Amino acid sequence: MLELDLLMRIDISENAKKYILNRFFFRETRDQHMQDNVYLGFTKESRMILLFDGMMHPEF
């Protein structure tokens, strides 16, 4: 599990969301994440990651 220093919800366009999902996700999971909220996270190692609702641990 990643430890995050910061996690914030961001608004991105539908086209940007489609691009991200088409580029980095398998076809089976694309549709289920299309309606999810998108979050920007910064890890302890100063890396930036994008997360969708369905990918996060329930305590977030």
Backbone hydrogen bonds, N-H to C=O, Kabsch-Sander energy under -0.5 kcal/mol:
donor,donor_aa,acceptor,acceptor_aa,energy
4,L,2,L,-0.6
5,D,42,F,-3.2
6,L,42,F,-1.4
8,M,40,L,-2.4
10,I,38,V,-2.7
12,I,10,I,-0.5
17,K,13,S,-2.3
18,K,14,E,-2.6
19,Y,15,N,-2.3
20,I,16,A,-2.4
21,L,17,K,-2.6
22,N,18,K,-2.8
23,R,19,Y,-2.2
24,F,20,I,-2.3
25,F,21,L,-1.7
29,T,26,F,-1.3
30,R,26,F,-1.2
31,D,27,R,-0.7
33,H,29,T,-1.3
33,H,30,R,-0.6
34,M,30,R,-0.9
34,M,31,D,-0.6
36,D,33,H,-1.1
38,V,10,I,-0.7
39,Y,51,L,-3.0
40,L,8,M,-3.2
41,G,39,Y,-0.5
41,G,49,I,-3.0
42,F,6,L,-2.4
43,T,47,R,-2.7
44,K,3,E,-1.5
46,S,43,T,-1.7
49,I,41,G,-2.6
51,L,39,Y,-2.6
53,D,37,N,-1.4
55,M,52,F,-2.2
56,M,52,F,-0.7
56,M,53,D,-1.3
60,F,57,H,-2.2
